[in-house]
Amino acid sequence: MRTSHTLVVLATALATAPLSAQPGTLDPSFGTTGYVIDTELAEAKSVAVYPDGRIVMCAGNSLYMFMPDGTRAAAFGNAGVVTPIGLNAGDVLIQPDGKILVAGVLNAVGVGQDIAAARFEPDGTPDASFGVAGFVQVVLPNFDYCRSMTLLDDGRVLLTGSSNIDFASHLIMLNADGSMDASFGDNGHVVWMPVPGDIFDVLDAAVQADGRIIFVGKHAPEVDDDVVGRFLPDGTLDITYNGTGTTYLDFGQNNDELDQVELDAQGRSVVLATSSDAGSFNSGSLARLNTDGTIDPTFGTNGFVALNTASTTYTPKSFCIQSDGKLVVTGTTGGTGRNLYLVRFDADGALDIGFGDAGYSIVDLPNREEGNAIAATSDQSLVVAGRSQITGAGSDLLVARFWQSSGLLVADGLGQMDPLKVVPCPAQGTFTIVGEGADASSGVLEVFDPSGRRVHVNYQFTSRGIDVQAGSLASGFYVAYLRTKDTTRVARFEML
């Protein structure tokens, strides 16, 4: 692994058009040259993106929504902010119908701390059809933590958590209306504590197409304490998984734990291990397991991909799987600078040297930055949400958008393309934008140059698409947005 990387300095990235179109570089049409730091808002813990590019983030007792151009969504709550939302949120999801789910904890005086969830309409108002006035509180006898939230295809919601009293893990299954699902465990509640007295902490979960639940977490005081397991749809342990229901992974002797699991297109489990110990193999790793619970030796080196070498101190926080199977990790570089970073790997764990600078995108911003969450969008972008912090001060909201693909409207070898495309591309003088929705005569077409400035073009809607007269555009890379009342679609193209 390369250990020295050129920082993606913003001025350089914008001055050179080909660099601006490099996968892994900031999208200059978003916010201030690809990123937004909002000092009025707190750091984001989780992020989700609508198909039209709107970005939803949760931060403590608040929800934020930003438009595809990086401005706050004026129609959402109060100028893009809904607060208070009634709980300390750590996870946010968008349902297929556009409603917004959040999960976290509720601190109640004299009661302790409970797992909680809430659902909101796309405009930020509480969804009265969920729980009680849009809110669900799961009252358990202990002081509890909510670790993750997963939305099932049938609309049910799975919450994972843990307790600091009995050291057990808890899984909660809610029906689509917020009621407890009686078909799961004990009236919607599963307690997992196979070894009394040990500490079990389920930190994340993912649901297979057949309804079985993959979970990841930590089992202390085991030496190899990172555990992956599977439950049947009714909440009982699936002993066909690795023969016991669980698989224990050895990431080494450091203080590591499995924080995240995602399922790839083949149903295999990709897991992220993080650690407080930097400068070793154990300061962040990916691993992949087959559907039967065994390690997949075709991934990385014998099933593992180390995210650090002995000389690097990167701290991974989250990852996503692109539609082409590639894996993108975000976090902070650590050290004194603490820059936001992304790194991308091919589906089988090889460093993708065509991404950023030899596989890495390191963004040198003024403060100490960190990516807490990442989402791959339907328009071939990568959205990262996290924090920007001045030493000694509180953490501010950071949200950035990166190009996932080259920006050229050609297939990437796996058939992945932008929703709209330019014909011909590269273009010269005139071109046509074609694709779904390109004949929407009520829409507005906006074109932005590599510096993020809107440029003027003449266009008209026809039966075959949008005919564009762009003879005044200089050579370089551009982004076109077709905005209608209901959606925003994108096309990236090059002018000769």
N, C-alpha and C positions, 0 to 999 in steps of 0.2 A: 504494500500500500504506500502511495506517495505520502510523504510526511510534511512537505512544504508546499503551500498553495498561495497563488496570487490572490489578494483580496479583490473582490468585485467592487471596485470603487465606483460610486454612482456616476460621477462625471464621465469617467471613461466608458462606462457601459452605455451611456446615452449618446456619446459623441461618435461612436462607431456603429453604424447600422447593422453590419453582420453580427457583431457581438450582441446587440440588442435582441437578435432573433435566435441566439444560441439557447437551446434548452437549458433551463436552470438559471437564466438571468431574469431580472426584474421586468415586469410588464409595465412600460412607461405610461400606458393609458390609465393606470390605476393610481389614484391619490397623487402624492408628490414623488414623481419618478419611480413608481412601483410600490410604494409603501405609505402607510399613514401612522403617525404617532399622535394620539389624542390625549393630551394631558388632563382633560376633564374626566376621563374614564379610566377605570381600573383595568389591570391586566386580565386578559381572557384566559379561561381554563379549557374551553372546548369550542369547536367551530363546526358549523354545518352550512352548506351552500345550496340554494335553490337552483333548479335547472336554468333559470333566467339570469343567474349570476349574483343575486342578492345574498349577502353574507350575514349569518346569525351567529352570535357569540354569547356565552354566558360568563358572568364575572360576579361571584358572590351572590348578592341579593338583587342582581340586575341582569337584564337581557339587552343586547345591542343588535341593531340591524344596520348594515351599510349597503349602499347601492353598488352596482358593478363598476362605477367610476371611482369608488373610494369615499364618496360623501355619505353622511348619515341619511337614512331613509326617513324623510319627513313624515310619511304617512304611518310610521310605526311608533306607537306610544307617543311620547313627548320628544319630538325631534330625533327619533331613532333610538330612544331609550325607554325601557319599561322598568320601573323600580318603585317600590319594592315588589318582588315576586313571591315573597312568603317563605323562601327557603334559601339556604346557602348552596347554590348550584355548582356542580362540578362537571356536568355532562349535558349536552344539548343535541337533539336530533330533529330532523324534519320528516314528518309523515308524507306519504305519497299524495294526500289531499291538501298538503301545504300547512297543516297545523304543526305547532312547535311543541316538542316535549322537552322538559328539563327535569333533572333528578339531582338530589343532594340530601342535605340534612336540615332538620328543624330543631332548634334549641328552644325548649319550653321551660319556663321557670317552674321548679318543683317537679318536673317530669323527667328531665334528662335530655337526651338527644335521640331523635328518631329519624329513620329513613323516610324521605318524602319525594313526591313527584308532582308536577303540575303541567297543564297543557294550555296553550294559548292559540288564539286565532292568528292568521297571518298579519293582522293589523296590531297585534299585541294585547288585545283584550282577552281576559280569561275565558276558556272554553267551558261553558256551564254544563256540557254533557259529560264531562270527565270528573269523577269523584264528587266532591262537594264544592260547587262553584268553581270547578277547575283545579281542585287541589286534593291530593291524597296523602295522608299521614299514616305510616305503618307503625303502630304502637307495639314495641317489644319491651320486655322487662329490663333491658340493660341499656348501657350507653353505647349507641350504635353509630356506625359509619356507613355511608353509601359509597361504594367503590366504582360502580359502572352501571350503564343502562344499555339495553339492547332491544330494538324493535323487531318483532317477529312479522312474518309475511301476513299473518291473519289479524294483525292489529294489536295483539297482546304485547305487554311490556315486561321485560325481565330486568329486575334490579338485583345487583349483588351487593353484599355488605358484610360487615364483621362487627364483633362486640368486644369491648375491652374488659368484660366481666368474665364470661365463660370461654373467651378466646376461640369461639366457633365462627364458622362462616355461615352466612344466611343468603338464601336465594328467595326472592319474592316474585311471583308471577301475577301480574294484573291483567284483567280483561281490558278490552278496548275502551270500556266505559269507566275504567279505574277501579272496579270492584276486584276483590280477590278471586283468583281462578281456582275453583274447588277441585278441578281435575289434576292439580299440581301439588304434590306433597301433602301437607296437612292444611287443607283449605288455603292453598296458595303459598305456603311457607315451607321451605326445606332448611333444616339445620344440618350442617356437615361438620362433624367432629369425630373422625374415626379413631383417634387416640386421645382419650380423656386426659386433660392436663397440658397437652401440647397446644401450640398456637397455630391456627389455620386461618389464612386470610385469602379469600378469593378476590382478586383484584380486577378481573375482566372476564367477559364471556362472549361467545359467538354461537349462533344457532345454525345448525346444518339444515339442508333442504328437507330432511326427514324429521325435523323437530328435535333431534338430539342436541344436547347443549355441551359445547366445549368450554371448559373453564381453565383459567391459569391463576397461579398465586404462589403463596409461600407457606411451607410447613416447617416450623421451628420446634425443637432444636436439631432437626436432621442436618447432617453435613451437606448433603446434596438436597437443599431445601426448596428448590424450584420445582413446582408440581404442575402438570397438565393432566386434566381428567375429563371424563365425559359422563353426563347424566342422560337417562332416557327421558322422553317427553313428559313422563309423569313425575319426574324428580327423583327416581331411584338411580343409584350408581350403576353404570353400564359396564359390567365385568367383562364384556367382550373386548373392551378397549385395553389393549396391551395385556390382556389376560387377568387384570386386577381392577380395572377401572381407572387407573392412574399411571402416569409415566413421570419419573423423577429425572431431572436433567442436572448435569454437573457443569456449572459455569466456573468452577474454581472455589477458592476458599474465602473470597471477599464477600462483602455485604451486598449481594445482588438479589434481585427479586424480579419475577415476571410481572410486568405492568400491563401488557396489552397483547391481545390475540386477534388476528384477522384470518378469514378463510379465503384461499385463492380460488380460481375458477375450477380447479380440480377437487375442491373440498379439503385440501390439506391445510393444516394449521401453521401459520407463521406467527412466531412469538417474539416479543421484544423484552430482553432482560436489561435492566438498568442497575447502576451501582453507585455508591458514594465513593468508591475507590477509583481514582483516576490513574492513568499511566500504566494500564495493563490490559490484558485480554478481557478482564472482568469489568471494565468500565464501559459496558454496553456491548450487547451482542444480539444478533438475530439467530433464530433456529427454525427449522421446519420439520414437522411431523407428518407422517402419512396418516391416512384415514383410520388405520388400525391402531394408532398410538405409538408406532415405532418411529425412531429418528430416520429422516430421509437422507441417506448418505450422498445423494446427487446434489444437495444444496450446499453451496460454499465448500468448506473443508469438513468432510464427514458430518454434514448436517448443520454446521455452525458458520456464522460470518461475524468476525470480530470487528467492532466499530472503532477500535483504537489500536495503536501500537504502543510500545513502551515509551515513546517520546511525545504522544499527543494526549490531550486532556479533554476531548470533546465529551459533552454530557448529552446523550440522546434523551428525548422526552416523549416522542410520539412518531408513528410512521403510518403510511397509507399504501395501499396497493392500487396502482393505476389499472385502467381497463386492459392494457397490454401485458399485465402481470409484473411490470417493474415495481420495485420497492423504493420508496422515498422516506428517509428519516430526517427529522428536524430536531433542533435543540440549541445548545450554545457551545461555543468553542472552549469555554472555561478560561482559566488563566486571568490575567489582569484586564485583557480587552473585552472578553465575553461577547463575541460577535454572534449574531444569528447565523446558523449554518444549515444547509441541506446537503445530503449525500444520496446518490441514487445507485441502485444495483439492478442488474438484469434479474429476470424471474428466477434464475438458478443461483443467485448470490454473487455473481461476478460484478466488480465495480464497473459502472457504465461511464467510460471515459469520455463519451460524447456529451455528458451532462455537465454544465458549468465549466469549471477549470479542472479537467481530468477527473471528473466524477463529483466534484464538490462545488457548491455555491456558498461562498462566505461573504456576508454583507457587512461592510465596515460602516456602521452608523455611529452617531456622536456619543451614545450612552452605552450602558451594559444591556444588551438585548438577548432575548431568549424566545425560541419558538416552543410553545406548550402543546400545540395541536396543529394538525395538517389535514387537508382534504383535497382530493383530486376531483376536479369539476368536470361537468359534461362538455364544456367548451375547451377542453385540453389545457386547463390552467392548474396551478397548484396554489392553494390559499393557505397561508400560515398565520396563526393567531398566537399572541403571547404577550410579552412585556418589554418595555423600555424603562430603564431605571437609572437615575443619577445617584451616585454613591451617597448614602445617607438619607435619601428621600424615598417616598413611596413609589410603587410601580405603576406606570402608565400603560395604556393600551397600545399594542403594536399589532398591525395587520398588514400583511404584504401579499402580493400576487406575483407568481413566477410563471414563465412560459414552460409548459410541460413538453411541448414539441417544438420543432424548428421554427414554426411560424409560417412556413411555406405550405400552400394548400396542395400537398401531394401526400400520398399514402406513405406511412413510415415503415412499410415492409410487413406490417401485420394488419393493414387495412384500416388503421385508425385515422380519422380525418376530422376537420372542423365541421360543425353543423352546416355551414355554407362554404362554397368554394368559388374561387375566381377562375374564369376561363377567358383567355389563356392565362397561365401563370408560369413564369413571370409575365407581367403585363407591360404593354407599351402603348400609351395614349388612351385607348379605349378597352374596356373589358366588360364581361357580364358576370354578375353574381347569381349563382344558381343554388338550388337546394330547397329543403322544406321551408315554406313560409316566404320564399323570395318573391312570390307574386302578391304579397300582402300590400295592396295599394294604399292602405291607410297607415302604413309604417313610415318611419323616418330613418334615413341612412346617415350615419355619422362616421367620418374617417379621421384617424389620428396618426400623426407621424411618429418617428422613434423617440422624439422628445416629449411626447404626450400632448402636443398641440393639435387642436382640431383644425383640419385643412378643408378648403372648399372644393367640392366636386359637383358637377351637374349630373343628374341621374333621372331616370324615368322607369316606372314599373311596366313590364310587358308580360305577355303570357308565358314567356320562357324564363323570365327572371328580371333582374335589375340591370339595365344598360347604363354604364357609367362612363362619362367623359372626363378623363383625368389627365389630359395632356399637360396641365400645369404642374403636376407632381414631379418632384425631383426623384432621381434614382434612390432606391432604398426599400426598407420594409415598412409596412403599414398594417393597421388593424381597422377593420370596418365593423360597425355594429348596426344591425337592423333592429330597431326598437319599435314594437307595437304595443298596444294597450296591455296585452297579456304576457308577452315574452320579450327577451332580448337574445338575438342570435349573432354569432361572430364569424368573421372570415379574416384570415391573415394572409397577406400576399406581398409580393415583391414587384416593384416597378423598375424597369430597365432604364 
